[in-house]
């Protein structure tokens, strides 16, 4: 991801995606949930986003 747009690597969205990917690689549901909660505390996620993150959308 960083190679495509170096400016993206400094964003909250990049951190969310990187943290979610790392949690998925480790199959760590708690870390995945923590990453989403941390992002949601800064930028409120809409229900549709949470639904998609959960794998149901």
N, C-alpha and C positions, 0 to 999 in steps of 0.2 A: 504494500500500500504506500509506503513512504516514497518509493521510487517514482510513482506516478505524479505525486504532488507534494513536494517537500514541506509546503506550508501546512498541509493537512496533519502532519505528525505532531504539531503543537496544539491541536484542538482537543476540546473535551470529547468530541465525537470519536476522534481517533483513539483516545484513551479508553473510551467505552468499548469500542470494537476490539482493541488489543487485549483488554482485560477479559472480555467475553470469550475471545478465541483461546486465550491461555487457559481459562477455566474449562472450556470444552475439551481442549487437548488432554487435560488432567482428569476429565470427567468429574469435576468438582462443582456440584450444584450450589453449594454454599457460596463459593467465590463468584460464580456466575450471578447469583442473586444479589450479592453484595455490590458487584459492579453496576448492576441495573439500579439498585437502590441509591448508590452514590450519585449516579448520573441524574436520577429522578429528583434528588434533593437539590440539584442545581437548576435543572430544566425539567419541569413537569412533563412526564410522558403521558400521551393520550392513551386511552384504553386500547385502541387499535394497535399501538406500538407494543404494548405489553402482551397483547394477544399473539402478535407475530413472533415476539421474542420467545414465547413459551413453546413454540412449535405447533400451536393449534391453528395458525393462520396461514 
